[in-house]
């Protein structure tokens, strides 16, 4: 009996079947958060010197545009360190799914301005910040100041 050769369409079909049964949890990179002790100095560096446009601003953080993606570069003055935030459909469902497959919830789901967030670890200790946008993205005025949320 001749061997069956799987073409790319066959491989795509198998991938589609697997994803239908077990859809990918992480949708995309939402932002990369960087600590800066002074937002104005951070803006002078990342916006003025490196050329990243301002998207939004609060008293403790600013969002800057990364030109080839809708992910943002967020400068914040609240917590030291680098953080990568990953978008999911539901932070609460993500927490349940991570625990069910051997991960740990480090910080239970909590409300944030755009939706919900959870901090988890995979079985190897990699910390993941997962968030959803169920409340809608930030709405801004003409100067980039946050004035609320857009309709989701």
Backbone torsions as a table, in degrees:
resi	resn	phi	psi	omega
1	UNK	NA	130.7	-177.8
2	UNK	-70.0	148.3	177.4
3	UNK	-69.8	145.4	177.3
4	UNK	-88.2	130.6	178.1
5	UNK	-103.6	125.5	-179.2
6	UNK	-87.9	118.9	178.1
7	UNK	-82.8	174.8	179.8
8	UNK	-62.2	-31.9	178.4
9	UNK	-69.0	-34.9	176.4
10	UNK	-66.0	-45.0	178.8
11	UNK	-62.2	-40.4	178.2
12	UNK	-63.5	-40.4	179.1
13	UNK	-62.8	-45.3	179.1
14	UNK	-62.6	-40.3	177.4
15	UNK	-63.2	-44.5	179.0
16	UNK	-61.2	-41.4	178.2
17	UNK	-63.0	-44.9	-179.7
18	UNK	-63.2	-43.5	-178.7
19	UNK	-68.3	-30.3	176.9
20	UNK	-67.0	-37.2	179.2
21	UNK	-80.5	-31.2	-175.8
22	UNK	-141.8	76.0	-174.6
23	UNK	-64.0	148.7	178.1
24	UNK	-58.2	135.1	-179.1
25	UNK	-75.6	-48.4	-175.0
26	UNK	-86.8	121.9	-177.3
27	UNK	-83.3	-43.7	-176.9
28	UNK	-173.2	170.7	171.3
29	UNK	-78.1	124.5	177.8
30	UNK	-84.5	-49.9	-180.0
31	UNK	-162.1	161.6	168.9
32	UNK	-111.9	120.0	-176.8
33	UNK	-101.2	127.8	179.3
34	UNK	-120.0	138.4	176.5
35	UNK	-81.2	131.7	169.1
36	UNK	-134.2	130.6	-177.3
37	UNK	-71.0	-19.1	-178.2
38	UNK	-135.9	112.8	-176.7
39	UNK	-61.8	-39.0	-179.5
40	UNK	-64.6	-39.9	176.9
41	UNK	-66.8	-39.3	176.9
42	UNK	-62.5	-41.1	177.0
43	UNK	-65.6	-40.2	178.3
44	UNK	-59.6	-37.2	-179.1
45	UNK	-78.7	-58.9	-172.3
46	UNK	-77.4	-35.9	179.6
47	UNK	-87.2	-57.3	-171.9
48	UNK	-72.9	-44.7	-176.8
49	UNK	-86.4	-38.0	-177.1
50	UNK	-96.8	-10.8	170.9
51	UNK	86.8	17.4	179.1
52	UNK	-86.3	124.8	-177.7
53	UNK	-71.3	143.3	175.1
54	UNK	-72.8	130.4	175.0
55	UNK	-101.4	-49.1	-177.3
56	UNK	-151.6	162.6	-179.9
57	UNK	-149.0	137.9	169.5
58	UNK	-122.5	-173.8	179.0
59	UNK	-68.2	-24.8	-174.2
60	UNK	-119.8	-0.5	-177.4
61	UNK	-156.5	157.3	173.6
62	UNK	-136.1	144.7	176.0
63	UNK	-107.6	130.1	-179.6
64	UNK	-117.5	147.2	-177.6
65	UNK	-77.5	134.2	167.3
66	UNK	-102.0	116.3	-164.7
67	UNK	-63.1	-26.8	-175.3
68	UNK	-103.4	16.3	-178.9
69	UNK	-155.9	165.1	172.7
70	UNK	-93.2	1.7	171.4
71	UNK	-67.2	153.2	-178.1
72	UNK	-114.5	155.9	168.1
73	UNK	-100.1	114.2	-176.9
74	UNK	-107.5	122.2	173.0
75	UNK	-96.9	129.4	-177.5
76	UNK	-139.4	150.5	-175.3
77	UNK	-112.1	20.0	-174.7
78	UNK	-100.9	-40.0	-174.9
79	UNK	-134.5	131.3	178.2
80	UNK	-65.7	145.9	173.7
81	UNK	110.9	176.5	178.7
82	UNK	-107.1	139.3	178.4
83	UNK	-137.0	137.0	174.9
84	UNK	-111.3	119.3	-179.6
85	UNK	-97.8	131.5	-177.8
86	UNK	-112.8	136.2	-177.6
87	UNK	-89.8	136.7	175.9
88	UNK	-128.2	167.5	177.6
89	UNK	-70.0	-37.6	-179.1
90	UNK	-148.7	120.8	178.5
91	UNK	-64.2	-38.1	-179.4
92	UNK	-65.3	-46.6	178.6
93	UNK	-65.0	-36.3	178.7
94	UNK	-62.9	-42.0	178.8
95	UNK	-60.0	-45.2	179.1
96	UNK	-62.0	-44.3	-178.1
97	UNK	-67.3	-41.8	179.4
98	UNK	-61.3	-46.2	179.3
99	UNK	-63.3	-38.7	-177.6
100	UNK	-65.2	-23.6	-178.0
101	UNK	-110.5	20.8	171.7
102	UNK	100.5	3.4	174.8
103	UNK	-88.8	-179.8	-179.1
104	UNK	-127.9	143.2	170.4
105	UNK	-88.7	119.3	-179.4
106	UNK	-89.8	-44.7	175.0
107	UNK	-126.5	117.0	-178.3
108	UNK	-59.7	160.0	-179.5
109	UNK	-52.9	138.0	-179.8
110	UNK	-142.8	160.1	-179.6
111	UNK	-77.3	140.7	170.2
112	UNK	-130.1	171.1	-173.7
113	UNK	-59.0	-36.7	-176.6
114	UNK	-93.1	-9.2	-177.8
115	UNK	168.9	-121.8	179.9
116	UNK	-131.6	155.4	-178.1
117	UNK	-139.9	150.6	174.9
118	UNK	-145.0	146.5	175.2
119	UNK	-113.0	125.1	-176.9
120	UNK	-129.1	167.7	171.3
121	UNK	-128.0	141.2	173.6
122	UNK	-80.0	175.6	-178.3
123	UNK	-61.2	-14.1	-178.8
124	UNK	-101.6	7.1	176.7
125	UNK	87.4	7.5	176.3
126	UNK	-74.8	121.6	-179.5
127	UNK	-84.5	129.8	-179.8
128	UNK	-121.8	131.8	173.9
129	UNK	-101.3	114.6	-176.6
130	UNK	-113.0	132.3	-179.7
131	UNK	-138.2	155.2	173.7
132	UNK	-119.8	165.7	-176.1
133	UNK	-116.2	38.2	-174.1
134	UNK	-63.2	-21.5	-180.0
135	UNK	-92.2	-7.2	-179.5
136	UNK	100.2	151.0	179.2
137	UNK	-67.6	165.9	-178.5
138	UNK	-67.9	137.7	173.1
139	UNK	-102.1	140.8	-176.5
140	UNK	-129.9	162.0	172.6
141	UNK	-88.6	-173.5	-176.9
142	UNK	-62.3	-22.2	178.8
143	UNK	-96.4	3.2	179.6
144	UNK	89.4	2.6	178.2
145	UNK	-72.5	134.0	-179.2
146	UNK	-69.6	128.1	-178.9
147	UNK	-120.6	4.4	-179.7
148	UNK	150.1	-151.9	-179.4
149	UNK	-124.0	147.1	172.4
150	UNK	-78.2	157.1	176.5
151	UNK	-66.0	128.3	-178.9
152	UNK	-65.0	NA	NA
